[in-house]
Every structure is written in structure tokens, then in C-alpha cells.
Amino acid sequence: MSQLHTNEKYVADFVHSIHKLTRIPLHKLEEYGKVNNLINVLEHPRVLEPTTAQFQKIEQLNAFLRAYRVVKWEEENARQCIRSPQHAGDYFSTLLDGVRDRERFMVAFLNNSNRIIETRTISEGGIDQAPVYPRDVLKAALNCDCSAVIFAHNHPGGTLSPSPEDIQLTRRMVDIFEPLNIQVLDHIIIAGNGYLSMAEMGKLPSVAERAANYDSISLPVMEQIGFPYETLHSPDEVEDEWER
């Protein structure tokens, strides 16, 4: 079977599977796929104007796919700790890579061996911003009795560039956690097909710079281009561990 025919078969299987799982009419999916990327049906679930029931089915399917990626990642990395920006980027990519219709802010709470105690979604916003409440992050960290935290959020617009608000929030979190001997290891931004580590960028303070501020802050999506290529990461890159 030629490569073309193989691809056509997989596309047809994908369309029929989406139809069976969500009950979106087959002809509607086929017409959309003639001129558009069918992955949009999952990543931007409102493009086909689904009914409430169909939208819920798409969300359930996306939840399953995210869970599968996390379980697979944990199985492949069962004996590993998250000790580097690459590990953190790979981990949060499994959780945020397919989220293109909203901005989501997540936190991984780690013990003193850098093993994940819990990963929690702290805030979920729209396509343009997600409000984050530092008090919620602090409460969750204290409940976990963690030694370190890693923040992560996605840019649905696809821009691998931290906004001033991203940098401000990161500094504010260090102001809150450093006096409590809870280390902020990194803030990972997921966008497009890559990720960015604010620790690697040198945008992560090592000590508190001012008094703790618990006011909420919104993280807007930055629509800029031209961020240096070296901020994109691939599995073949050398890992640099955080200093603990």
C-alpha cells in the first residue's frame, strides 16, 4: 500500500472515530476536512459549532488523550525524577500540548527528591488570559507539604515568549515561597510544538526580592514572533539539572 493510500486510510479512520465518539455528523466532518486541519476538531472544539452534548463528548475525548499521555510518560519515566528543565518541559507538554482553545495554569508540587507529589490545575481562562490567585497556589503547596514547585502554562496563540505578566507572576511566586524554604524551580511555557524554560532564560530569581504580594494577576497570551530558535527543545538536547 502506498504512503498516500495509508495516510488516506488513517484520515478516514480518524473521521469515522470522531463521528462515532462524538456523534458529529459524518458529512460535516468530511466537508470540514477537505479544506481544514481535522486536528482542529479536538484542539479547537467549537469550530464545527457542536451541540452541548457533542462538545461534552469532545472534552471527554481530550481528557482521555491527556490522561493517556500522562500515564505513558509516567511509565516511561517511572524511575526518573524531574531534575531538569527538559524533564519539566516534557512532562508539562503531555498535559498542555493539545490545549489550544484556552489558557491553563498548572503547578507541580515536588518532594525533596524532586518526585511529583501532585500536579494541579490552578486556573483556567479563555483564549486570551487566565487569572491566577497566588493564595490558591500557596494553600495547595502547604497542603502537599512540598519542598519545591514548578509552574507551567500554555500560550494558545503559539508564541514561545514570556509576557511581562508571566515574568511578574514568577517573581511574585518566588517572593512568596522562598521565605518558606519552598524552592521555585521553573516556570514552563508550552506553545506550538515546543516549550520554554524561564529558569534557562535567567528570568527566575533565586531569592525573594520584595514582600509577598497575594493579589491576583492575569496571564495574557502574547502574539509576538521571532523568539530565538534555541528556546525550542528537542529530546536530543543536553539536560542541565537545577541546583538544589
C-alpha positions in Angstrom: 0.0 0.0 0.0 1.4 3.4 -1.0 2.1 6.1 1.6 -0.7 8.2 0.2 -3.2 5.5 0.5 -2.0 4.7 4.0 -2.5 8.3 5.0 -5.9 8.5 3.5 -6.9 5.4 5.4 -5.8 6.9 8.7 -7.6 10.1 8.0 -10.8 8.2 7.2 -10.4 6.1 10.4 -9.9 9.3 12.3 -13.0 10.9 10.9 -15.2 7.8 11.5 -13.8 7.5 15.0 -14.6 11.2 15.9 -18.1 10.7 14.4 -18.8 7.5 16.4 -17.4 9.0 19.7 -19.0 12.5 19.4 -22.0 11.9 17.1 -20.9 14.9 15.0 -22.4 14.1 11.5 -20.0 12.3 9.2 -20.7 14.6 6.3 -19.9 17.7 8.4 -16.5 16.2 9.4 -15.7 15.2 5.9 -16.6 18.6 4.5 -14.5 20.4 7.1 -11.6 18.1 6.5 -11.4 19.0 2.8 -10.1 22.5 3.4 -9.1 22.4 7.1 -6.9 20.6 9.6 -9.1 17.9 11.2 -7.0 18.1 14.4 -8.9 21.4 15.0 -11.9 19.4 15.9 -10.1 18.3 19.1 -7.8 21.4 19.7 -10.5 24.0 18.9 -13.7 22.0 19.6 -16.1 24.9 18.8 -15.0 25.2 15.1 -17.9 22.9 14.0 -20.4 24.6 16.3 -21.1 21.3 18.1 -24.2 20.8 20.2 -23.7 20.8 24.0 -23.7 17.0 24.0 -21.2 16.8 21.2 -19.0 19.4 22.9 -19.0 17.4 26.1 -18.0 14.2 24.2 -15.1 16.1 22.6 -14.0 17.3 26.0 -14.2 13.7 27.3 -12.1 12.5 24.4 -9.5 15.2 25.1 -9.4 14.3 28.7 -8.8 10.7 27.8 -5.9 11.6 25.4 -4.3 13.8 28.1 -4.6 11.0 30.7 -3.1 8.6 28.2 -0.1 10.9 27.6 0.5 11.3 31.3 0.2 7.6 32.1 2.6 6.8 29.2 5.0 9.5 30.4 4.9 8.1 34.0 5.5 4.6 32.8 8.5 5.6 30.6 9.9 7.8 33.4 8.9 5.7 36.5 12.4 5.6 37.8 13.3 9.2 37.0 12.8 12.4 39.0 12.1 15.8 37.4 15.6 17.2 37.8 16.0 19.4 34.8 14.1 21.9 32.6 13.9 19.3 29.9 12.2 16.8 32.2 9.8 19.6 33.3 9.1 20.6 29.7 8.5 17.0 28.6 6.1 16.4 31.5 4.0 19.5 31.1 3.9 19.0 27.3 2.0 15.8 27.9 -0.6 17.9 29.9 -0.8 21.1 27.9 0.4 20.4 24.3 -3.2 19.7 23.0 -4.8 22.7 24.8 -5.3 25.3 22.1 -8.7 26.8 22.9 -7.9 28.2 26.4 -5.1 29.2 28.7 -4.4 26.9 31.6 -2.0 27.5 34.6 -0.7 24.4 36.4 1.6 23.6 39.3 3.6 20.5 40.1 4.4 20.1 43.8 7.6 18.1 44.4 9.2 16.5 47.5 12.8 16.9 48.4 13.8 14.2 45.9 12.1 16.1 43.1 9.4 13.5 42.8 5.9 14.8 42.0 3.6 14.7 44.9 0.7 16.2 43.0 0.1 18.3 39.8 -2.9 20.6 39.9 -4.7 23.0 37.6 -4.8 26.2 39.5 -6.6 28.4 36.9 -8.2 28.0 33.5 -9.2 31.0 31.4 -10.2 31.9 27.9 -8.2 32.2 24.7 -6.6 35.4 25.9 -5.9 35.2 29.6 -6.1 33.1 32.8 -6.4 34.8 36.2 -4.0 33.3 38.8 -4.5 33.7 42.6 -1.2 33.2 44.5 -3.2 32.3 47.6 -4.6 29.3 45.9 -1.1 28.2 44.9 0.2 28.7 48.4 -2.6 26.8 50.0 -2.1 23.8 47.7 1.6 23.8 48.4 1.2 23.8 52.1 -1.4 21.0 51.9 1.1 18.9 49.9 3.9 19.7 52.4 6.1 20.1 49.3 9.8 21.2 49.1 9.6 22.7 45.6 7.2 23.8 42.9 7.3 24.1 39.1 4.8 26.3 37.3 3.5 25.9 33.8 1.0 27.4 31.5 0.2 27.3 27.8 0.0 30.1 25.2 -2.8 29.1 22.9 -1.6 31.6 20.3 1.6 29.6 19.8 4.1 32.2 20.9 7.1 31.0 22.9 7.8 34.3 24.6 7.1 35.2 28.2 4.8 38.2 28.7 5.7 40.9 31.3 2.8 39.4 33.4 4.5 35.9 33.1 7.7 37.3 34.5 5.9 39.4 37.2 4.0 36.4 38.4 7.1 34.2 38.5 8.9 36.8 40.6 5.9 37.2 42.9 5.8 33.5 43.5 9.5 33.5 44.5 8.7 36.3 46.9 6.0 34.1 48.5 7.8 30.7 48.5 11.5 31.5 49.1 11.0 32.7 52.7 9.1 29.4 53.4 12.0 27.3 52.1 9.9 26.1 49.2 12.0 26.4 46.0 10.5 27.7 42.7 12.4 25.5 40.3 11.0 26.7 37.0 8.1 28.3 35.0 7.5 26.4 31.8 5.6 27.9 28.9 4.1 25.5 26.4 3.3 26.8 22.9 3.2 25.5 19.4 5.4 22.4 19.2 7.9 23.4 21.9 8.4 24.8 25.4 10.4 27.5 27.1 12.0 27.4 30.5 12.2 30.7 32.3 14.9 29.2 34.5 17.1 28.6 31.4 16.3 32.2 30.3 17.6 33.6 33.5 14.1 35.1 34.3 13.8 33.1 37.6 15.0 34.9 40.7 16.8 32.7 43.2 15.7 34.7 46.3 12.8 36.9 47.3 13.2 40.5 46.0 10.3 42.1 47.8 7.5 41.5 50.3 5.0 38.8 49.4 2.0 40.0 47.3 -1.1 37.8 47.1 -3.1 39.9 44.7 -4.4 38.1 41.6 -2.7 38.5 38.3 -3.9 37.6 34.8 -1.6 35.9 32.3 -2.4 37.2 28.7 -1.3 35.4 25.6 1.5 37.2 23.7 1.2 37.3 20.0 4.8 38.1 19.0 7.1 36.3 16.6 10.8 35.9 16.2 11.7 34.3 19.6 15.2 32.7 19.3 15.2 29.2 17.9 17.4 27.9 20.7 14.5 28.2 23.1 12.8 25.3 21.3 13.7 22.0 22.8 14.2 18.5 21.4 14.8 15.2 23.2 18.4 15.2 21.9 19.4 18.3 23.8 21.7 18.1 26.8 20.0 18.4 30.1 21.1 20.8 32.8 19.9 20.0 36.3 18.6 22.6 38.7 20.7 23.4 41.6 19.1 22.2 44.9 
